[in-house]
Amino acid sequence: MATFIFDVLKDLQNKHANLSSITFIFPSKRAGVFLKNQLSQIVKETIFSPNILSIEEFVEEISKLKTITNTDLLFEFYNSYIHLTKKGDIESFDVFSKWAQILLQDFNEIDRYLIPQKNIFEYLSDIQDLKHWSLEPNKTEFVKNYLSFWKKLFDYYNHFTEQLLSKKLGYQGLIYREAVKNIRDYIQHNKSKQHIFLGFNALNTCEETIIQELLESGLADIYWDIDNSFINNPVHDAGLFTRLHKKNWPYFKTNPFNWVTENYTKDKSISVYGIPKNVGQAKYIGVLLNQLKTKQNSLSNTAVVLGDENLLIPILNSLPSNIEALNITMGFPLKSIPLASLFEHLFHIHKTSNQSFYYKDVINLISHQFVRPLFYTDGNDYASTIIETINDNNLIYITIEQLRAITDSAKNNLIEILFNHWDTSIDNALNNCSQLILNIKSHLGENKSSNLLSLEYLFRFNELFNELSRLNSTYNHIKDVSTLHSIYKELLSSETLDFQGEPLQGLQIMGMLESRVLDFDTVIISSVNEGILPAGKSNNSFIPFDVKIENNLPTYKEKDAVYTYHFYRLLQRAKTVIILYNTEADVLTGGEKSRFITQLEVEGIHPVYHEIITPKVPIINLALKTVKKTPAVIEALIQIAEKGFSPSSLTSYIRNPIDFYYQKVLKIKEHDDVEETVAANTLGTVIHNTLEDFYKPLIGSYLTVEAIKNMKLLITKTVTHHFKSVYKEGDLTKGKNLIVFEIAKRYVSNFLQLEIEDIKQGNQIKIVAIELENNFRITIPVLNFPIKITGKIDRVDEYNGITRIIDYKSGNVSQGEVEIVDWEDITTDYKKYSKSFQILTYALMMQQSGLINLPVEAGIVSFKNLKSGFLKFSKKDKPGSYAKKETLITEETLDNFTSELKKLILEICNADIPFTEKDL
């Protein structure tokens, strides 16, 4: 395939042009590398390399100004803003930067298109005046300030540009405008220099003026890269700008228009694939490249063009292993590397000037992959110590003093760097970041060969913070951490970590703009969706749409035409075109294929193969986990049996045998997280402990109204004491925790009130035991080892002479949950019968220990269902017209329960029955 660049060089050679003396000017710098490569194929003798410039570099040379960075530009503009604004009305730099960014873009557009500045700014001011009732006599202060802002736009522009010009600096638009002023002088001093412009499409007014001046002076030629199919079609956006140039430039009235080609209509294979999600596209590109590599044996003339540049990393992770040479034009965004998240954590915790830090923020920071190793010293892991202290003491907020105390003096310097308050000074904040980078560098340097990439990350971030320090010392506009964070993000967003590769070999991966002027045999274009290609409507400007139209400023229509040209230019000389789009609605983008695809199908020049690709999802049969009872497991079960099965452990087995295996056999405990909001089990513990304190002194005594009223006076004190004991340093003074604290007090108060009402009705209640720990041995002849059942009973009392075994529940329990029909169900249905199982175990335990005489009652007091009182266990007959309930627990009741209990224990200890997960 003869590329556009090759054709241009061949044409110049045929005209006997001196290639060494020509200045080649491209839309971007990248094309220059390909020109040098193509030049070596054209020229057979040794020559000096020609001068190759991008249009920005060329215009900068003419203007004699130096380009200023976007961040410096913002600071310089703030200087002008301060100079022109009353002291009391000056906004902070952080607030200013939000609208100043947009205004600077408008300044840039106005200059690039040579719009008379005063006219347009006065026009904008008049529009706002009309909008806000200019004839209204009583304007509010807000409206006055708003209109005053619009009236100052021209003053802002004037002062700002004058300051930049006095320093020989400029933003792109200002440089272009100055270049137009200087073009005559440039021509005068470069009469023997020849310029070749190639591959241009959309030109701003400044570019048009400069190029036309050079053309008219005979110092330049321009080569357009446009196909007949586009330029001669009056409605095709790919030829919109070229048609206008050809029609409007006086030069082309008497000079040839180079070139209109016939490449687009040549045979092409065009395939369109709709694929769900961005990752799906990345994975399928990997599949396509593997197929192409197998078929062609080389990908040297293949390009992957990313409509959405965020796909770079997924695509790199999807590339087949047989790709040997690869060149990536785009850099890896610095904001996407792991180190960026570390500094984002730091800014997050320091943006508010609180005296303490939220525990999750602290854990996230000290657990970061670049920070955690810094806390290791002489075998001590101080990061783990901090995390354990936070969890053990339920610290929701932690101060720097507490962190210093936890780490002693071993890591106090690191604690200062990470947590010393940044609001003391911006210099201190920047110094802390630099010190952290040096500490990480020192650690990584211990094993330099395996940390080269991480050290490169550090170097780039060190440069970034050095730049922040320079901006702060030069301009002194960064007054708080929020502003520092904004500037940091602005710098970070524009920084990339460039890949090293051979630019002329192997597969090329690039963005749409990097593809300008370049040609490839095979092109894969991703993310060809509406809102991406083309970008769609957006109006990030203070200039209204109709004012842009009137002043010939570009709108979304022209921006769409730019992308249309780039898209179709990629297709012009390609032989194989593969277009991918996202079929799934993805937030604001995706889901709708681009109009470019529809246009390709409708125009009918080439057959378009269209297919929806769905990922191959393997069918995974989720088998329930099964664990065989090895001799080691049986030995563990024997030890558990000797120590004692508790009712909760047995009901855990009933609910899911695998849970029992993890918790009791393997002894895997659930991690105790910090409780930000009081958990249900904490609430239950506090209520249990409070009632234990109240009732334990009354064991052996009958309850009296006087005694219970005395308890009620102590509710707040006792509940507070137990919350502090269980909830540690958690805050109970606000939010949900305060509500839970009040609920605990209410539960206890309501329960005590229930007791008072019971006594007033003439019922006698004698406390027999509180929080009674008990156990007994159960004999199962098949098992040749002792088995103990153990547990703690919340309360045993005598109610009008009948012994009651009571279990407290802080949750909601209904009467139906303590009733049973068939005994076989009690060890199989956890949800329905776990509470009956628990209280019957307590009853059997006390009966076997000789602490009670049958019959007795056993049941539950539910604090969420206190109106139902004592919920008694009952054995029901099967449903029918004469179904009866038996609430007394008799010898027969316990015999039936014991039979089921033995079956359950036998199943747990049977070596032939594995632990099998239940499908819950």
Buried (B, 14 or more C-beta within 10 A) or exposed (E): EEBBBBBBBBBBEEEEBEBEEBBBBBBBBBBBBBBBBBBEEBEEEEEEEBBBBBBBBBBBBBBBBEBBBBBBBBBBBBBBBBEBBEEEEBBEBBEBBEEBBBBBBBBBBBBBBBBEBEEBBBBBBEBBBEEBEEEEEEBEEEBEEBBEBBBBBBEBBBBBBEBBEEEEBBBBBBBBBBBBEBBEEBBEEBEEBBBBBBBBBBBBBBBBBBBBBBBBBEBBBBBBBBBBBBBEBEEBBBBBBBBEBBEEBEBBEEEEBBBBBEBBEEEBBBBBBBBBBBBBBBBBBBEBBBEBBEEBEEBBBBBBBBBBBEBBEBBBEBBBEEBEBBBBBBEBBBBBBEBBBBBBBBBBBBBEEEEBBBBEBBBBBBBBEBBBBBBBEEEBBBBBBBBEBBBEBBBBBBBBEBBBEBBEEBBBEBBBBBBBBBBEEBEEBBBBBBBBBEBBBEBBEEEEEEBEEBEEBBEBBBEBBEBBBEBBEEBEBBEBBBBBBBBBBBBBEEBBBEBEBEEBBBBBBBBBBBBBBBBBBBBBBBBBBBBBBBBBEEEEBBBEBEBBEEBEBBBBBBBBBBBBBBBBBBBBBBBBBBBBBBBEEBEEBBBEBBBBBEBBBEEEEBEBEBEEBEEEEEEEEEEEBEBEBEEEBBEBBBEBBEEBBBBEBBBBBBBBBBBBBBBBBEEEEEEEEBBBEBBEEBBBBBBBBBBBBBBEEBBEEEBBEEBBEEBBEBBBEBBBBBBEEBBBBBEBEEEEBEEBBEBBBEBBBEBBBBBBEBBEEEEEBBBBBBBBEBBBEBEBEEBEEEBBBBBBBBBBBBBEEEBBBBBBBBEEBEBEBBBBBEBEEBBEBBEBBBBBBBBBBBBBBBBBEEBBEBBBBBBBBBBEBBEBEBBBBBBBEEEEEEEEEBBBBEEEBBEBBBEBBBEBBBEBBBEEEBBBBEEE
